[in-house]
Amino acid sequence: INKPAGIVMHPGAGNKMGTIVNALINHCGDEFKFVGDAQRPGIVHRIDKDTSGLLVVAKNDQSHAFIAKQFEEHTIKRSYLVFVYGILRPLHGRIETLIGRNKTNRQKMSTDVDKGKEAITNYETLEVFKGSKILDISLVKCMLETGRTHQIRVHMNHLGFPLIGDPLYGRRRRFAKNTHQKLREIIESFP
């Protein structure tokens, strides 16, 4: 499934309808409710509500087990393109941290934890868009070795380069009047 941003993966508190799982049950029929986990039928992996991207969904138990094993063994390659504020130094690298719940805000995850799960993100800067002193933007490819909640968002923020438009981990910035238009043009130039 090519999931657009703004859609929740599965029903939960405050999101009973309008989810990917609701749409899958509607499309595939009631028998789909019994594929894999009853709370998240067919779902093998998840991406954040505000993230767009490709999802793998299983339509039967055999394929669910097969694909879930590949995710567990890290034999599936996952990469994401993100726009971040600034120019990463070095331009490519590997981030290895623990990720756990933020100590002060339970909605956020953090690398500043004593206990957490290992998280590994490899990154490569694909293009740099030089702006004024206030705004340089980089297009970065992130390749995940693990799949932790908010992993890319947390890791880029950990390096000091938050994702553009990220309301939870990003920074609010004041821009010159034409900067928003320039940013929109850069983002829309990519498929």
C-alpha positions as CSV (number, residue, x, y, z in Angstrom):
1,I,0.0,0.0,0.0
2,N,1.2,3.5,-0.8
3,K,0.1,5.2,2.5
4,P,-0.4,9.0,2.3
5,A,0.5,11.2,5.3
6,G,-2.3,11.9,7.7
7,I,-3.8,8.4,8.0
8,V,-3.5,6.3,11.1
9,M,-2.4,2.7,10.7
10,H,-4.9,0.9,13.0
11,P,-7.8,1.7,15.4
12,G,-6.8,2.9,18.8
13,A,-7.7,5.5,21.4
14,G,-9.3,8.4,19.5
15,N,-9.0,6.7,16.1
16,K,-11.7,4.1,15.7
17,M,-12.5,4.7,12.0
18,G,-10.7,6.0,8.9
19,T,-7.5,3.8,9.5
20,I,-5.5,1.7,7.1
21,V,-6.9,-1.4,8.9
22,N,-10.5,-0.2,8.5
23,A,-9.9,0.3,4.7
24,L,-8.3,-3.1,4.4
25,I,-11.2,-4.9,6.1
26,N,-13.6,-3.0,3.9
27,H,-11.6,-3.9,0.8
28,C,-10.7,-7.5,1.6
29,G,-13.8,-8.6,3.6
30,D,-14.4,-9.8,7.1
31,E,-12.1,-12.8,6.8
32,F,-9.2,-10.3,6.7
33,K,-10.0,-9.6,10.4
34,F,-8.3,-12.9,11.3
35,V,-5.0,-12.4,9.5
36,G,-2.1,-12.1,12.0
37,D,-2.7,-10.0,15.1
38,A,-6.4,-9.5,15.8
39,Q,-5.7,-5.9,16.9
40,R,-3.8,-5.1,13.7
41,P,-4.9,-7.6,11.1
42,G,-2.6,-8.0,8.1
43,I,-0.2,-5.3,9.4
44,V,3.4,-6.5,9.4
45,H,5.1,-3.2,10.1
46,R,3.9,0.4,10.7
47,I,4.8,3.9,9.8
48,D,3.8,7.1,11.7
49,K,0.5,8.8,11.0
50,D,2.2,11.8,9.4
51,T,4.6,9.7,7.3
52,S,3.8,8.7,3.7
53,G,5.4,5.6,2.3
54,L,5.1,2.0,1.1
55,L,3.6,-0.5,3.5
56,V,3.7,-4.3,3.2
57,V,0.4,-5.9,4.3
58,A,-0.2,-9.7,4.4
59,K,-3.5,-11.0,3.2
60,N,-3.2,-14.5,4.8
61,D,-1.5,-16.0,7.8
62,Q,1.1,-17.8,5.8
63,S,2.3,-14.6,4.1
64,H,2.0,-12.7,7.4
65,A,4.4,-15.2,9.2
66,F,6.8,-15.2,6.2
67,I,7.1,-11.4,6.0
68,A,7.1,-10.9,9.7
69,K,10.1,-13.2,10.0
70,Q,12.0,-11.1,7.4
71,F,11.4,-8.0,9.4
72,E,12.5,-9.7,12.6
73,E,15.7,-11.0,10.9
74,H,16.3,-7.6,9.3
75,T,16.5,-9.1,5.8
76,I,14.1,-6.5,4.4
77,K,15.8,-3.3,3.3
78,R,13.9,-0.1,4.2
79,S,14.9,3.4,3.2
80,Y,13.2,6.7,3.5
81,L,13.8,10.2,2.0
82,V,13.6,13.1,4.4
83,F,14.2,16.8,4.2
84,V,16.1,18.2,7.2
85,Y,17.2,21.6,8.4
86,G,20.9,22.2,7.8
87,I,23.8,20.3,6.3
88,L,24.8,17.1,8.0
89,R,28.5,16.6,8.9
90,P,29.6,14.1,7.9
91,L,27.4,13.9,4.9
92,H,26.9,10.2,5.4
93,G,27.2,8.0,8.4
94,R,25.7,5.6,10.9
95,I,23.7,6.4,14.1
96,E,23.6,3.8,16.8
97,T,21.7,4.7,20.0
98,L,19.2,3.4,22.4
99,I,15.7,4.7,21.9
100,G,13.1,4.8,24.7
101,R,10.2,7.0,26.0
102,N,11.1,10.6,26.7
103,K,11.4,11.2,30.4
104,T,9.2,14.3,30.4
105,N,6.9,13.8,27.4
106,R,5.4,10.3,27.0
107,Q,4.3,11.1,23.4
108,K,7.9,11.5,22.3
109,M,10.8,9.0,22.1
110,S,14.4,9.9,23.0
111,T,18.0,8.8,22.8
112,D,18.6,10.3,26.2
113,V,17.6,7.1,28.1
114,D,19.2,4.7,30.5
115,K,17.1,1.8,29.2
116,G,15.7,1.4,25.7
117,K,15.9,-0.6,22.5
118,E,18.9,-0.6,20.2
119,A,18.3,1.6,17.1
120,I,20.5,1.8,14.0
121,T,20.0,4.3,11.1
122,N,22.4,4.7,8.2
123,Y,22.1,8.0,6.4
124,E,23.4,9.5,3.2
125,T,23.0,13.1,2.1
126,L,21.7,13.1,-1.5
127,E,21.4,16.8,-2.1
128,V,22.0,20.1,-0.3
129,F,20.0,23.2,-1.0
130,K,21.9,26.3,0.1
131,G,19.8,29.1,1.4
132,S,20.4,32.1,3.4
133,K,22.2,32.0,6.8
134,I,18.9,31.0,8.3
135,L,18.0,28.1,6.0
136,D,20.0,25.4,4.4
137,I,18.1,22.2,3.6
138,S,19.4,18.7,3.0
139,L,17.7,15.8,1.3
140,V,18.8,12.7,3.2
141,K,18.2,9.0,2.5
142,C,17.8,7.0,5.8
143,M,18.3,3.3,5.7
144,L,17.0,1.5,8.8
145,E,18.6,-1.6,10.3
146,T,16.0,-1.5,13.2
147,G,12.5,-0.2,13.3
148,R,11.9,1.7,16.5
149,T,9.0,4.1,17.1
150,H,9.9,7.5,15.5
151,Q,13.4,6.2,14.8
152,I,14.3,8.5,11.9
153,R,12.8,11.6,13.5
154,V,14.6,10.9,16.8
155,H,17.9,10.1,15.2
156,M,17.9,13.2,12.9
157,N,16.9,15.4,15.9
158,H,19.7,13.7,18.0
159,L,22.2,14.8,15.4
160,G,20.7,18.3,15.5
161,F,19.0,18.2,12.1
162,P,15.3,17.8,12.7
163,L,12.9,16.9,9.8
164,I,11.2,19.8,8.1
165,G,7.6,20.0,9.1
166,D,7.8,17.6,12.0
167,P,5.5,19.1,14.6
168,L,6.7,16.8,17.5
169,Y,10.5,16.8,17.1
170,G,11.1,19.7,14.7
171,R,11.9,23.2,15.6
172,R,9.6,26.1,14.8
173,R,11.6,28.6,12.7
174,R,10.9,32.1,11.4
175,F,11.6,32.4,7.8
176,A,11.9,35.2,5.3
177,K,8.7,35.7,3.3
178,N,9.9,33.8,0.2
179,T,11.4,30.9,2.1
180,H,8.2,28.9,2.4
181,Q,7.7,29.1,-1.4
182,K,11.2,28.1,-2.0
183,L,10.9,25.1,0.4
184,R,7.6,24.1,-1.3
185,E,9.3,24.2,-4.7
186,I,12.2,22.0,-3.5
187,I,9.9,19.4,-2.0
188,E,7.5,19.3,-5.0
189,S,10.4,18.8,-7.4
190,F,10.9,15.3,-6.0
191,P,8.6,12.4,-6.9
